[in-house]
């Protein structure tokens, strides 16, 4: 499971579809509807929120909006209608780590998207997140 901190606009078609599916799985975990993935490290930042379900729905809504910009048919009704009104902090180190990780994936499966991303000077997060200066997050499994 990878719940990218990066803005969903950086995902290629395979990446955004996988992100939507994995986000929906995370949502099911937070609702107590699964037996697996309950302690997955990627869920920590959502579980730590006062309203975890609203936090993941806010995250997924941004993925949904990107899917709409691309003309995809993600089902809006799969997420809730209530969102958090604040941003969740994510470290600059985490953003850099994920961006490098994404570029490695794209270099193998979508070279044109990789070339676009390697030219970027600024990396934007999913709008649910606010970047602060810091190292890779403690919950990240660095590999």
HELIX and SHEET records of a PDB file:
HELIX    1   1 UNK A    8  UNK A   10  5                                   3    
HELIX    2   2 UNK A   13  UNK A   30  1                                  18    
HELIX    3   3 UNK A   41  UNK A   43  5                                   3    
HELIX    4   4 UNK A   44  UNK A   47  1                                   4    
HELIX    5   5 UNK A   52  UNK A   69  1                                  18    
HELIX    6   6 UNK A   76  UNK A   78  5                                   3    
HELIX    7   7 UNK A   92  UNK A  109  1                                  18    
HELIX    8   8 UNK A  111  UNK A  118  1                                   8    
SHEET    1   A 2 UNK A  88  UNK A  91  0                                        
SHEET    2   A 2 UNK A 129  UNK A 132  1                                        
END                                                                             
